[in-house]
């Protein structure tokens, strides 16, 4: 099957839920901590979302510099469309890891997004995702509300994968014919058996795929004690080669979509928000300088937005590389000084109640990552 660029760019707005104790014996023994990953496809511009207070940036981006920002620290301001994130920052449940990226320095969306999900170094070399491998290691497999299964979540285990709007079972007459026509070991029989044994709460339609509606479903499910503990959102539209804008514009609109997801999650999780971690994932950042179309090209370093009650405190984490020409990656991009996989490995360690080193070995092949678990998260 082939997919063209337009189909690729517009394939957005999906939600996956995993890790219910109904399906995972280990999950039933743990205090419930939720991990939510929000994939921001297209290359989220960390210099726009969390803008450094540096005159060099204003000169490089005279037409797309963000005005009306909210002050986070003496060195960084927040994009005004990230209103909920700012509320979380003020109550101590949001932080930022800046100048970070996955270990990919190319500029292809397809290659970069493959690696942001697999956690590898060579595009298409891995068939599983880092979150799927982490779930395997933590014995937290379970039901997945998505079709098809995102690469990020694919592991070695056989996941119960379904699309919520296809949940109606065949009528009794059809079921009887299936029972007599197919062996108990057939794929169809096994699938129907799994569907019949799902909890009633999971046997309903999700509705449309607007991000805030998906967030409402996710919050309802994540807040249940017997509900899933892992959610993955897939948002698109961050590839702003033109009309990126500053306070307004396309990039601000996409940041607002993320912020709406965060708002609905926070408002509907209830007390479960205190035991939830919400992280962003993107394939790369944007170039330091604006282009001729008032946008930016594909870059390298970016920022990770972190929210939820498991965030330790409101803080900008960064080994800041600087924005002078000599400090930029290849003279044109914000450099990345920390491997983003360190943050994701720490997030899984904190939420899945496993040691960082154990997760590092099983999810990231024991690569040299930095243990930032205690620094970033409430464990």
C-alpha positions in Angstrom: 0.0 0.0 0.0 1.3 3.5 -0.8 0.3 6.7 0.8 0.7 10.2 -0.7 1.9 13.3 1.1 -1.7 14.8 1.4 -3.0 11.6 3.0 0.0 11.6 5.3 -0.4 15.2 6.4 -4.2 14.9 7.0 -4.1 11.5 8.8 -4.5 13.0 12.3 -6.6 13.1 15.4 -6.4 9.6 16.8 -6.3 8.2 20.3 -5.0 4.9 21.6 -5.6 3.5 25.1 -3.7 0.7 26.7 -2.7 -1.0 30.0 -6.0 -1.8 31.8 -5.6 -4.1 34.8 -8.5 -6.2 33.3 -5.9 -7.4 30.8 -2.6 -7.0 32.8 -2.0 -8.9 36.0 0.9 -6.6 37.0 -1.1 -3.5 36.4 -3.6 -4.7 39.0 -0.9 -4.8 41.6 0.4 -1.3 41.1 -0.8 2.1 42.2 -2.4 3.6 39.1 -0.2 6.1 37.3 -1.2 7.3 33.8 1.2 8.1 31.0 -0.1 10.2 28.1 2.0 10.8 25.0 0.9 13.5 22.6 2.6 13.1 19.2 3.0 16.4 17.5 3.7 15.5 13.9 5.4 17.8 11.4 8.1 19.2 13.6 7.0 21.3 16.6 9.0 24.5 16.9 10.4 24.7 20.4 11.6 28.2 19.8 8.0 29.3 19.2 6.3 27.3 21.9 8.9 28.2 24.6 10.7 31.3 23.3 14.1 32.2 24.7 14.4 35.9 25.6 17.2 36.6 23.2 17.5 39.5 20.8 19.4 37.2 18.4 16.1 35.3 17.8 14.2 38.5 17.1 16.7 39.4 14.4 16.5 35.9 12.8 12.7 35.9 12.9 11.5 39.5 12.5 8.1 38.5 11.0 7.3 35.4 13.2 8.6 36.4 16.6 6.0 35.7 19.2 4.5 38.7 20.9 2.2 38.7 24.0 4.1 35.8 25.5 3.8 34.8 29.2 6.9 34.9 31.3 8.0 31.6 32.6 11.5 32.4 33.8 14.0 35.3 33.4 15.2 33.4 30.2 12.1 31.9 28.6 8.6 33.0 27.7 5.6 30.8 26.8 3.4 31.1 23.6 0.1 32.8 24.4 -1.9 30.1 22.9 -0.7 27.6 25.5 -3.2 28.9 28.1 -3.8 25.7 29.9 -0.2 24.8 30.0 0.4 28.2 31.7 -2.3 27.4 34.3 -0.5 24.1 34.9 2.8 26.0 35.2 1.3 28.3 37.8 0.0 25.4 39.9 3.4 23.6 39.7 2.2 20.8 37.4 4.0 21.7 34.1 7.6 21.9 33.1 9.7 22.1 29.9 12.8 20.2 28.7 14.4 22.5 26.1 17.2 22.0 23.6 16.4 18.3 23.2 15.7 15.9 20.3 15.6 12.3 19.3 19.0 11.1 17.8 18.0 12.0 14.2 19.7 14.8 12.3 18.1 14.4 8.9 15.2 16.4 7.7 12.6 13.9 6.4 9.2 13.7 8.1 8.9 10.0 7.2 12.3 9.0 8.5 12.0 11.3 11.5 8.6 10.1 12.6 9.6 6.5 12.2 12.5 7.1 14.5 10.5 9.1 17.0 8.3 6.1 17.4 10.8 3.3 17.3 13.5 5.1 19.3 16.2 3.7 16.9 18.9 5.3 14.8 18.2 3.8 11.4 14.9 4.5 9.7 12.7 1.4 9.3 15.2 -0.9 10.9 13.0 -1.5 13.9 9.5 -3.1 13.9 8.5 -2.1 17.5 8.1 1.2 19.3 9.9 2.3 22.4 6.6 2.6 24.4 5.6 -0.9 23.2 8.9 -2.3 24.3 8.6 -0.5 27.6 5.2 -1.9 28.2 6.5 -5.4 27.4 9.2 -4.9 30.0 6.8 -3.7 32.6 4.2 -6.4 31.8 1.6 -3.8 31.1 0.0 -5.1 27.9 -3.6 -4.6 27.4 -6.4 -3.4 25.2 -5.7 -0.8 22.4 -8.5 1.5 21.2 -7.0 2.3 17.8 -6.8 1.0 14.2 -4.2 0.6 13.0 -1.9 0.1 16.1 0.6 3.1 16.2 4.2 2.0 15.7 5.1 3.7 19.0 3.0 1.1 20.9 4.0 -2.0 19.0 5.8 -4.6 21.1 6.4 -8.3 21.0 3.1 -9.2 22.7 -0.2 -9.8 20.9 -2.3 -6.7 21.7 -6.1 -6.7 21.7 -6.5 -4.1 19.0 -9.9 -2.7 17.9 -11.5 0.4 16.5 -14.3 1.5 18.9 -17.0 2.2 16.3 -16.8 -1.4 15.1 -17.9 -2.8 18.5 -21.3 -4.4 17.8 -21.2 -8.2 17.9 -23.0 -10.2 15.3 -26.5 -11.3 16.0 -27.3 -14.7 17.6 -28.0 -16.4 14.3 -24.7 -15.2 12.8 -22.8 -16.2 16.0 -24.2 -19.7 15.8 -23.1 -20.1 12.2 -19.6 -18.9 13.1 -19.5 -21.3 16.0 -20.3 -24.3 13.7 -18.3 -23.1 10.6 -15.0 -22.1 12.2 -12.7 -24.0 14.5 -12.1 -22.7 18.1 -8.5 -21.9 17.1 -9.5 -19.8 14.0 -8.6 -16.1 14.0 -12.2 -15.1 13.8 -13.2 -17.3 16.8 -10.3 -16.0 18.9 -11.2 -12.4 18.0 -14.9 -12.8 18.9 -13.9 -14.5 22.2 -11.7 -11.5 23.1 -14.5 -9.0 22.3 -17.0 -11.0 24.4 -14.8 -10.8 27.4 -14.2 -7.0 27.3 -15.6 -4.8 30.1 -18.9 -3.1 29.2 -17.3 0.4 29.5 -15.1 -0.4 26.5 -18.0 -1.6 24.3 -19.1 1.8 23.2 -18.5 4.3 20.4 -16.0 7.0 20.8 -17.6 9.5 18.5 -15.7 11.9 16.2 -11.9 12.3 16.0 -11.7 16.0 17.1 -8.8 16.2 19.6 -10.9 17.6 22.5 -13.5 14.9 22.0 -10.8 12.2 22.0 -9.4 13.8 25.2 -12.7 13.6 26.9 -12.9 9.8 26.2 -9.3 9.4 27.3 -10.0 11.2 30.6 -13.1 9.1 31.3 -11.2 5.9 30.7 -7.9 6.9 32.4 -9.7 8.0 35.6 -11.3 4.6 36.1 -9.5 2.3 38.5 -10.0 -0.6 36.1 -9.4 1.6 33.1 -6.3 1.9 30.9 -3.2 3.7 32.2 -1.6 4.6 28.9 -3.0 7.0 26.2 -1.4 8.1 22.9 -2.7 11.1 21.0 -1.7 11.7 17.4 -1.9 15.4 16.3 -0.7 16.8 13.0 -0.1 20.1 11.3 3.2 21.4 12.7 5.0 21.5 9.3 4.7 25.3 9.0 6.9 26.1 5.9 4.7 29.2 5.3 2.5 31.5 7.4 3.8 30.1 10.6 3.0 33.3 12.4 4.0 34.5 15.8 1.2 34.8 18.3 -1.3 33.8 15.7 -0.7 31.8 12.5 -0.6 28.1 11.8 1.9 27.1 14.4 0.0 28.9 17.1 -3.2 27.2 16.0 -1.6 23.7 16.3 -0.3 24.6 19.7 -3.8 25.6 20.7 -5.1 22.2 19.6 -2.5 20.5 21.9 -3.6 23.0 24.7 -7.2 22.0 24.2 -6.4 18.4 24.7 -4.5 19.3 27.9 -7.4 21.4 29.1 -10.0 18.6 28.6 -7.7 16.0 30.2 -7.1 18.2 33.3 -10.8 19.1 33.7 -12.0 15.6 33.3 -9.4 13.4 35.0 -10.5 14.6 38.4 -8.2 13.4 41.2 -6.5 11.1 38.6 -4.7 14.2 37.2 -2.5 14.1 40.3 -1.2 10.7 39.1 -0.9 11.5 35.4 2.0 12.5 33.2 1.4 14.1 29.8 4.4 14.5 27.5 4.8 15.7 23.9 6.8 13.9 21.2 7.9 15.3 17.8 10.3 14.3 15.1 12.4 17.4 15.1 12.3 21.2 15.6 12.4 24.0 13.1 15.3 26.1 11.6 16.5 29.0 13.6 15.8 31.6 10.9 12.5 32.3 9.2 12.3 31.6 5.4 10.9 33.7 2.6 7.4 32.4 3.1 7.2 33.6 6.7 7.7 30.1 7.9 10.5 27.8 9.0 12.2 24.8 7.4 12.9 21.4 9.1 15.4 21.7 11.9 16.8 19.7 14.8 16.5 20.8 18.5 13.1 21.4 20.0 11.3 21.2 23.4 9.3 18.6 25.3 6.2 19.9 27.1 5.4 18.0 30.3 2.3 18.4 32.4 0.3 16.5 35.1 0.5 15.9 38.8 3.5 13.6 38.4 5.6 16.6 37.2 8.0 17.5 40.1 7.8 21.3 39.8 7.4 24.1 37.3 10.9 24.4 35.8 12.7 24.9 32.5 15.2 22.1 32.2 18.0 22.7 29.7 21.7 22.6 29.0 21.1 25.6 26.9 23.5 25.7 23.9 22.9 29.3 22.9 21.8 30.9 19.7 24.9 32.4 18.2 25.9 31.0 14.8 28.8 29.0 16.3 26.4 27.3 18.8 23.8 26.3 16.2 23.7 22.7 14.8 25.1 22.9 11.3 25.0 26.7 11.7 21.2 26.7 11.2 19.3 24.9 14.0 18.8 25.0 17.7 21.2 22.3 19.0 20.1 19.4 21.1 22.1 18.9 24.2 20.1 16.1 25.8 18.8 12.9 24.1 14.9 13.1 24.3 14.8 9.4 24.9 16.3 10.0 28.3 13.1 11.9 29.2 10.8 9.2 27.8 12.7 6.4 29.5 12.5 8.3 32.8 8.7 8.8 32.2 8.2 5.1 31.7 10.3 4.3 34.8 8.2 6.7 36.9 4.8 5.7 35.6 5.4 1.9 35.3 7.2 1.6 38.6 10.4 0.1 37.3 14.1 1.0 37.6 15.4 3.5 34.9 18.3 1.1 34.1 15.9 -1.8 33.6 13.8 0.3 31.2 16.9 1.6 29.5 18.0 -2.0 28.7 14.7 -3.3 27.5 13.2 -0.2 25.7 16.4 1.4 24.4 19.0 -1.4 24.0 21.0 -0.1 27.0 22.1 3.0 25.1 23.9 5.8 27.1 20.9 7.8 28.3 20.8 10.1 31.3 18.7 9.2 34.3 16.5 12.3 34.9 13.7 10.5 36.7 14.2 12.0 40.2 14.9 15.4 38.7 11.8 15.6 36.6 9.1 13.5 38.1 7.3 12.8 41.4 8.1 9.1 42.2 
